Amino acid sequence: MAKKKEWQEGEMIATFNLKKIDNAITPLMEEWLTIDLPKFDVVEEGIFQKLTAKSNKIATWKEEDYKMKFISQVLELGQVMEGEKFVSFFDKSFSAEVEGYKLSVKADFVIAKGVLDYLQKPYFHFQEYKPQKNPTGDPMAQILEAFLIAQVENKKEGSDNPLYGCEIVGATWRFVTMEEKTYCVSKSFDCSDDEDLLKIIAILRKFKMILETRLLT
């Protein structure tokens, strides 16, 4: 079996004629990052306090530890694990031919239209997690692969909705949007900082609102 090609972000830009915006902010990204900090109930506040208490261990965790002990709970507080019109998947593989190139990726987390364990089209949100120690692959390139695959699949359904994602490397979270060939990368948020963690949760909740009121209509 041929080894999967490992793309680099710059190579993706050059090959697929992409445009990166990271020194400015697009209207789409500005809308997403315009948030009110969440108000937690008693149970949610307890979860949040436990997260802040162990956030100083992030640098010592391997990828699976980080997912299970921290990120999954952030996603729960972000209210993006499940909804009436969407489902979420972990470690989901998908592929497509994009401009003559066979792209394939295993996304660490996907929010999509689906039924039980069956993922349908279109896809909306992708995340790549990399531990601080010995990360493998280029996480931004992997997000771009997922976005390009999603665009192909969405167009089959007559959809050209923008795509939303998040790159996580260690404690650093960066949010990503993509419209056609242009993608925008947000400033960095440090999930080991209590205020930034609140913002991350608020941004995830904002995505749920965008998803349910616009993308799934």
C-alpha positions as YAML, in Angstrom:
chain: A
units: angstrom
residues:
- id: 1
  name: MET
  ca: [0.00, 0.00, 0.00]
- id: 2
  name: ALA
  ca: [1.39, 3.39, -0.98]
- id: 3
  name: LYS
  ca: [2.27, 5.66, 1.91]
- id: 4
  name: LYS
  ca: [-0.06, 8.63, 2.35]
- id: 5
  name: LYS
  ca: [1.45, 11.89, 1.20]
- id: 6
  name: GLU
  ca: [2.17, 14.27, 4.07]
- id: 7
  name: TRP
  ca: [1.36, 17.78, 2.86]
- id: 8
  name: GLN
  ca: [2.89, 20.97, 4.23]
- id: 9
  name: GLU
  ca: [0.81, 24.12, 4.55]
- id: 10
  name: GLY
  ca: [2.89, 26.09, 2.04]
- id: 11
  name: GLU
  ca: [2.71, 23.23, -0.43]
- id: 12
  name: MET
  ca: [-1.08, 23.18, -0.12]
- id: 13
  name: ILE
  ca: [-1.20, 26.93, -0.80]
- id: 14
  name: ALA
  ca: [0.98, 26.61, -3.89]
- id: 15
  name: THR
  ca: [-0.67, 23.47, -5.28]
- id: 16
  name: PHE
  ca: [-4.30, 24.50, -4.84]
- id: 17
  name: ASN
  ca: [-3.87, 28.27, -5.30]
- id: 18
  name: LEU
  ca: [-5.06, 29.06, -1.78]
- id: 19
  name: LYS
  ca: [-4.89, 32.44, -0.07]
- id: 20
  name: LYS
  ca: [-4.05, 32.71, 3.62]
- id: 21
  name: ILE
  ca: [-5.17, 35.61, 5.81]
- id: 22
  name: ASP
  ca: [-3.54, 35.71, 9.23]
- id: 23
  name: ASN
  ca: [-2.53, 39.34, 9.70]
- id: 24
  name: ALA
  ca: [-6.08, 40.63, 9.26]
- id: 25
  name: ILE
  ca: [-9.59, 39.33, 9.90]
- id: 26
  name: THR
  ca: [-12.34, 38.52, 7.45]
- id: 27
  name: PRO
  ca: [-16.00, 39.42, 8.14]
- id: 28
  name: LEU
  ca: [-16.71, 35.70, 8.60]
- id: 29
  name: MET
  ca: [-14.00, 35.31, 11.24]
- id: 30
  name: GLU
  ca: [-14.96, 38.57, 12.93]
- id: 31
  name: GLU
  ca: [-18.54, 37.35, 13.26]
- id: 32
  name: TRP
  ca: [-17.40, 34.04, 14.74]
- id: 33
  name: LEU
  ca: [-15.07, 35.64, 17.28]
- id: 34
  name: THR
  ca: [-17.64, 38.23, 18.41]
- id: 35
  name: ILE
  ca: [-18.80, 36.50, 21.57]
- id: 36
  name: ASP
  ca: [-20.26, 36.89, 25.02]
- id: 37
  name: LEU
  ca: [-18.53, 34.86, 27.71]
- id: 38
  name: PRO
  ca: [-20.59, 31.82, 28.73]
- id: 39
  name: LYS
  ca: [-22.70, 31.65, 31.85]
- id: 40
  name: PHE
  ca: [-22.34, 28.21, 33.43]
- id: 41
  name: ASP
  ca: [-24.81, 26.28, 35.51]
- id: 42
  name: VAL
  ca: [-23.57, 24.51, 38.65]
- id: 43
  name: VAL
  ca: [-22.52, 21.34, 36.83]
- id: 44
  name: GLU
  ca: [-20.75, 23.23, 34.05]
- id: 45
  name: GLU
  ca: [-18.94, 25.42, 36.56]
- id: 46
  name: GLY
  ca: [-17.64, 22.30, 38.28]
- id: 47
  name: ILE
  ca: [-16.33, 20.91, 35.00]
- id: 48
  name: PHE
  ca: [-14.69, 24.23, 34.18]
- id: 49
  name: GLN
  ca: [-12.95, 24.40, 37.56]
- id: 50
  name: LYS
  ca: [-11.58, 20.88, 37.09]
- id: 51
  name: LEU
  ca: [-10.26, 21.86, 33.65]
- id: 52
  name: THR
  ca: [-8.46, 24.90, 34.99]
- id: 53
  name: ALA
  ca: [-6.96, 22.85, 37.81]
- id: 54
  name: LYS
  ca: [-5.28, 20.40, 35.42]
- id: 55
  name: SER
  ca: [-4.46, 22.72, 32.52]
- id: 56
  name: ASN
  ca: [-0.86, 23.02, 33.72]
- id: 57
  name: LYS
  ca: [-0.37, 19.34, 32.82]
- id: 58
  name: ILE
  ca: [-1.14, 19.78, 29.11]
- id: 59
  name: ALA
  ca: [2.53, 20.00, 28.11]
- id: 60
  name: THR
  ca: [3.18, 16.57, 29.68]
- id: 61
  name: TRP
  ca: [0.31, 14.69, 28.02]
- id: 62
  name: LYS
  ca: [0.41, 12.55, 24.92]
- id: 63
  name: GLU
  ca: [-2.26, 13.09, 22.27]
- id: 64
  name: GLU
  ca: [-4.81, 10.57, 23.56]
- id: 65
  name: ASP
  ca: [-4.43, 11.80, 27.14]
- id: 66
  name: TYR
  ca: [-5.02, 15.38, 25.98]
- id: 67
  name: LYS
  ca: [-8.13, 14.37, 24.04]
- id: 68
  name: MET
  ca: [-9.71, 12.34, 26.81]
- id: 69
  name: LYS
  ca: [-8.71, 14.38, 29.87]
- id: 70
  name: PHE
  ca: [-9.19, 17.88, 28.54]
- id: 71
  name: ILE
  ca: [-10.37, 18.51, 24.98]
- id: 72
  name: SER
  ca: [-13.45, 16.28, 25.18]
- id: 73
  name: GLN
  ca: [-14.65, 18.22, 28.22]
- id: 74
  name: VAL
  ca: [-14.02, 21.56, 26.50]
- id: 75
  name: LEU
  ca: [-16.15, 20.31, 23.59]
- id: 76
  name: GLU
  ca: [-18.90, 19.33, 26.02]
- id: 77
  name: LEU
  ca: [-18.87, 22.79, 27.58]
- id: 78
  name: GLY
  ca: [-18.82, 24.22, 24.06]
- id: 79
  name: GLN
  ca: [-22.07, 22.30, 23.38]
- id: 80
  name: VAL
  ca: [-20.83, 20.91, 20.06]
- id: 81
  name: MET
  ca: [-20.81, 17.19, 20.80]
- id: 82
  name: GLU
  ca: [-24.41, 16.54, 19.77]
- id: 83
  name: GLY
  ca: [-27.49, 18.46, 18.64]
- id: 84
  name: GLU
  ca: [-30.92, 17.85, 17.20]
- id: 85
  name: LYS
  ca: [-29.66, 18.36, 13.63]
- id: 86
  name: PHE
  ca: [-26.01, 17.37, 13.85]
- id: 87
  name: VAL
  ca: [-23.74, 14.66, 15.22]
- id: 88
  name: SER
  ca: [-20.04, 14.52, 16.01]
- id: 89
  name: PHE
  ca: [-17.39, 11.97, 15.15]
- id: 90
  name: PHE
  ca: [-13.88, 11.28, 16.42]
- id: 91
  name: ASP
  ca: [-11.05, 9.94, 14.23]
- id: 92
  name: LYS
  ca: [-13.17, 9.96, 11.08]
- id: 93
  name: SER
  ca: [-11.44, 9.20, 7.78]
- id: 94
  name: PHE
  ca: [-12.62, 10.58, 4.45]
- id: 95
  name: SER
  ca: [-11.14, 11.29, 1.05]
- id: 96
  name: ALA
  ca: [-11.83, 12.83, -2.34]
- id: 97
  name: GLU
  ca: [-10.09, 13.74, -5.55]
- id: 98
  name: VAL
  ca: [-9.38, 17.48, -5.60]
- id: 99
  name: GLU
  ca: [-8.03, 19.04, -8.80]
- id: 100
  name: GLY
  ca: [-6.40, 15.79, -9.82]
- id: 101
  name: TYR
  ca: [-4.93, 14.99, -6.40]
- id: 102
  name: LYS
  ca: [-6.17, 12.21, -4.15]
- id: 103
  name: LEU
  ca: [-6.57, 13.74, -0.70]
- id: 104
  name: SER
  ca: [-7.35, 11.74, 2.42]
- id: 105
  name: VAL
  ca: [-7.36, 12.69, 6.06]
- id: 106
  name: LYS
  ca: [-8.39, 11.35, 9.45]
- id: 107
  name: ALA
  ca: [-9.98, 14.23, 11.32]
- id: 108
  name: ASP
  ca: [-9.68, 14.12, 15.08]
- id: 109
  name: PHE
  ca: [-13.13, 15.66, 15.46]
- id: 110
  name: VAL
  ca: [-15.87, 16.39, 12.93]
- id: 111
  name: ILE
  ca: [-19.28, 17.99, 13.33]
- id: 112
  name: ALA
  ca: [-21.57, 16.98, 10.50]
- id: 113
  name: LYS
  ca: [-25.01, 16.06, 9.39]
- id: 114
  name: GLY
  ca: [-25.38, 12.38, 10.11]
- id: 115
  name: VAL
  ca: [-27.44, 9.51, 11.52]
- id: 116
  name: LEU
  ca: [-26.02, 7.48, 14.43]
- id: 117
  name: ASP
  ca: [-22.52, 6.47, 13.24]
- id: 118
  name: TYR
  ca: [-23.24, 7.33, 9.58]
- id: 119
  name: LEU
  ca: [-21.65, 10.60, 8.49]
- id: 120
  name: GLN
  ca: [-23.58, 12.38, 5.74]
- id: 121
  name: LYS
  ca: [-22.74, 15.43, 3.68]
- id: 122
  name: PRO
  ca: [-21.91, 18.23, 4.12]
- id: 123
  name: TYR
  ca: [-19.14, 18.63, 6.70]
- id: 124
  name: PHE
  ca: [-18.79, 21.75, 8.78]
- id: 125
  name: HIS
  ca: [-16.12, 21.69, 11.43]
- id: 126
  name: PHE
  ca: [-12.70, 20.04, 11.68]
- id: 127
  name: GLN
  ca: [-10.15, 19.94, 14.44]
- id: 128
  name: GLU
  ca: [-6.61, 18.62, 14.52]
- id: 129
  name: TYR
  ca: [-4.96, 17.96, 17.86]
- id: 130
  name: LYS
  ca: [-1.22, 17.78, 18.32]
- id: 131
  name: PRO
  ca: [0.59, 17.36, 21.65]
- id: 132
  name: GLN
  ca: [3.29, 19.81, 22.53]
- id: 133
  name: LYS
  ca: [5.83, 16.98, 22.61]
- id: 134
  name: ASN
  ca: [6.85, 15.29, 19.34]
- id: 135
  name: PRO
  ca: [3.92, 16.34, 17.13]
- id: 136
  name: THR
  ca: [3.68, 14.50, 13.82]
- id: 137
  name: GLY
  ca: [2.51, 16.06, 10.58]
- id: 138
  name: ASP
  ca: [1.47, 19.59, 9.77]
- id: 139
  name: PRO
  ca: [-1.88, 20.21, 11.52]
- id: 140
  name: MET
  ca: [-2.82, 23.25, 9.42]
- id: 141
  name: ALA
  ca: [-2.15, 21.30, 6.22]
- id: 142
  name: GLN
  ca: [-4.37, 18.51, 7.54]
- id: 143
  name: ILE
  ca: [-7.18, 20.97, 8.21]
- id: 144
  name: LEU
  ca: [-6.80, 22.34, 4.69]
- id: 145
  name: GLU
  ca: [-7.01, 18.82, 3.29]
- id: 146
  name: ALA
  ca: [-10.23, 18.27, 5.23]
- id: 147
  name: PHE
  ca: [-11.62, 21.59, 4.00]
- id: 148
  name: LEU
  ca: [-10.84, 20.83, 0.35]
- id: 149
  name: ILE
  ca: [-12.37, 17.36, 0.63]
- id: 150
  name: ALA
  ca: [-15.47, 18.87, 2.26]
- id: 151
  name: GLN
  ca: [-15.84, 21.44, -0.51]
- id: 152
  name: VAL
  ca: [-15.89, 18.66, -3.10]
- id: 153
  name: GLU
  ca: [-18.47, 16.66, -1.15]
- id: 154
  name: ASN
  ca: [-20.59, 19.73, -0.40]
- id: 155
  name: LYS
  ca: [-20.69, 20.80, -4.03]
- id: 156
  name: LYS
  ca: [-22.17, 17.42, -4.91]
- id: 157
  name: GLU
  ca: [-25.08, 18.47, -2.69]
- id: 158
  name: GLY
  ca: [-25.25, 21.94, -4.22]
- id: 159
  name: SER
  ca: [-23.77, 23.60, -1.13]
- id: 160
  name: ASP
  ca: [-20.97, 26.15, -0.97]
- id: 161
  name: ASN
  ca: [-21.20, 27.01, 2.73]
- id: 162
  name: PRO
  ca: [-18.05, 28.32, 4.43]
- id: 163
  name: LEU
  ca: [-16.10, 25.91, 6.60]
- id: 164
  name: TYR
  ca: [-14.98, 26.28, 10.19]
- id: 165
  name: GLY
  ca: [-12.21, 24.54, 12.08]
- id: 166
  name: CYS
  ca: [-9.65, 24.69, 14.84]
- id: 167
  name: GLU
  ca: [-5.97, 23.82, 15.08]
- id: 168
  name: ILE
  ca: [-4.74, 22.75, 18.51]
- id: 169
  name: VAL
  ca: [-1.05, 22.34, 19.28]
- id: 170
  name: GLY
  ca: [-0.31, 21.93, 22.96]
- id: 171
  name: ALA
  ca: [-2.22, 24.62, 24.85]
- id: 172
  name: THR
  ca: [-2.52, 26.85, 21.77]
- id: 173
  name: TRP
  ca: [-5.84, 26.97, 19.91]
- id: 174
  name: ARG
  ca: [-6.28, 28.82, 16.59]
- id: 175
  name: PHE
  ca: [-9.61, 28.99, 14.80]
- id: 176
  name: VAL
  ca: [-9.86, 28.73, 11.03]
- id: 177
  name: THR
  ca: [-12.49, 29.64, 8.44]
- id: 178
  name: MET
  ca: [-12.44, 28.93, 4.71]
- id: 179
  name: GLU
  ca: [-14.46, 30.50, 1.91]
- id: 180
  name: GLU
  ca: [-13.73, 29.12, -1.56]
- id: 181
  name: LYS
  ca: [-9.92, 29.41, -1.91]
- id: 182
  name: THR
  ca: [-9.35, 31.81, 1.00]
- id: 183
  name: TYR
  ca: [-8.74, 30.71, 4.57]
- id: 184
  name: CYS
  ca: [-8.37, 32.89, 7.64]
- id: 185
  name: VAL
  ca: [-6.50, 31.94, 10.82]
- id: 186
  name: SER
  ca: [-7.38, 33.61, 14.11]
- id: 187
  name: LYS
  ca: [-5.03, 34.85, 16.78]
- id: 188
  name: SER
  ca: [-3.88, 32.25, 19.29]
- id: 189
  name: PHE
  ca: [-5.81, 31.37, 22.43]
- id: 190
  name: ASP
  ca: [-4.05, 29.71, 25.38]
- id: 191
  name: CYS
  ca: [-6.34, 27.15, 26.99]
- id: 192
  name: SER
  ca: [-4.14, 27.04, 30.10]
- id: 193
  name: ASP
  ca: [-5.23, 30.65, 30.75]
- id: 194
  name: ASP
  ca: [-8.64, 30.80, 32.45]
- id: 195
  name: GLU
  ca: [-9.90, 33.81, 30.48]
- id: 196
  name: ASP
  ca: [-8.76, 32.39, 27.14]
- id: 197
  name: LEU
  ca: [-10.38, 29.05, 27.99]
- id: 198
  name: LEU
  ca: [-13.67, 30.83, 28.58]
- id: 199
  name: LYS
  ca: [-13.29, 32.51, 25.19]
- id: 200
  name: ILE
  ca: [-12.58, 29.16, 23.50]
- id: 201
  name: ILE
  ca: [-15.76, 27.70, 25.00]
- id: 202
  name: ALA
  ca: [-17.73, 30.78, 23.92]
- id: 203
  name: ILE
  ca: [-16.38, 30.51, 20.36]
- id: 204
  name: LEU
  ca: [-17.45, 26.87, 20.19]
- id: 205
  name: ARG
  ca: [-20.93, 27.80, 21.41]
- id: 206
  name: LYS
  ca: [-21.05, 30.56, 18.81]
- id: 207
  name: PHE
  ca: [-20.23, 28.00, 16.14]
- id: 208
  name: LYS
  ca: [-23.15, 25.85, 17.30]
- id: 209
  name: MET
  ca: [-25.45, 28.85, 16.88]
- id: 210
  name: ILE
  ca: [-24.08, 29.55, 13.38]
- id: 211
  name: LEU
  ca: [-24.44, 25.89, 12.48]
- id: 212
  name: GLU
  ca: [-28.04, 25.52, 13.65]
- id: 213
  name: THR
  ca: [-29.34, 28.86, 12.39]
- id: 214
  name: ARG
  ca: [-27.53, 29.12, 9.07]
- id: 215
  name: LEU
  ca: [-25.56, 26.11, 7.87]
- id: 216
  name: LEU
  ca: [-28.20, 23.47, 8.56]
- id: 217
  name: THR
  ca: [-31.19, 25.43, 7.27]
...
